[in-house]
Amino acid sequence: MSYLEYQVKHVPQGFRKLLYLNWPLVILLTAVASAGFLMLYSVAGGDITLWAQPQMERYGMGFVLMLVIAMVPIWFWRNMSVLAYGFALILLLLVPLIGVERNGSQRWLDLGPMLLQPSEVMKISMVMILAAYYDWLPLNRVSRPVFVLIPLVLIAIPVLLVRDQPDLGTALLLLAGGGAMMFLAGVHWLYFASVIGAGVGAVVAVFKSRGTDWQILADYQYARIDTFLDPTADPLAAGYHITQAKIAFGSGGLTGRGFMEGTQTRLNFLPEKQTDFIFNTLAEEFGFVGTSTLLLLYGLIVLFCVISALRMADRFASLLVLGVAVTFFLYFGVNMAMVTGLAPVVGVPLPLVSYGGSAMLVLLAAFGLVQSAHVHRPR
């Protein structure tokens, strides 16, 4: 018995779980969120009440929620996975009926103090139900066609509902997250090869359908693809956002212009500077050093999740933690690719940094599940 284990055994049961928390992960999450507070203070021109203070309050609420979820045994969350998925599905079905519309998209439910985006809830609920499904399913049946069809249906329903909001970016993230869960569970690689082949065919069909009666995407979605392929073709209109974002990103150099000294941000050339493009503000003010530091923190969060998952004997807990890690990776990976011109702009926030309520709370709740799995693993 190690000295730490000896000391833990002499701590009252009510506090013992707090000591079992994955504290390095807690510190990393707080460090990333603190970087977000700093950048939101900067983009508001030194006004803490505009974006930074509400974000701090939401993080405080989310942090408490994370601790509460962590204290509950992981078997309880396994039993709740079907209810969580059903609840998220009901929220998605309510969006076209009573949802709030902004900028031509109907994606939010008005809860009074905040707007809730049900697709954010579904990202985590889908990970939960797929982890529970593959925990229930014997390993020798994972790749049988009938048992592959069930998770495909569970993934397809929310993907189609989110796509029709319309929110193609989040729909693709749900699809990618669900596919990653199936891969992690051990589904045979031939299924994924078939999906990749079908995906290539779908991309060809998307381009071929443009301007026809059977056009697959909306006109604005094709415009985003055009802008991604050649943002300089219309730099003052469709390509304006990504062009200004690249200017901000590149102007930071090695160490940046300095805190609150970014000209693109100060002069309001950078669009959506508090949400989708906040990474470019960080790049302009802190340069390569700042962006690399944030990327390192993100990478360490994913790494600690993977290490924790590999040390778990419980299949549900392991798949759940890996699923949260993949979802988190998709969050920041797609955002960084989007704002640097490596992917089309699809409106994905930078996790724990971009201003927003539902994304922050749902993400911290997801890490509460990670902590629950870590706290309650056999020792």
PyMOL commands that set and color helices and strands:
alter all, ss='L'
color gray80, all
select helices_A, chain A and resi 3-9+13-20+23-43+52-71+74-79+81-98+118-136+139-141+145-163+168-185+189-209+219-229+231-233+240-251+263-266+278-310+315-339+358-375
alter helices_A, ss='H'
color red, helices_A
select strands_A, chain A and resi 100-102+105-110+115-116
alter strands_A, ss='S'
color yellow, strands_A
deselect
rebuild
show_as cartoon
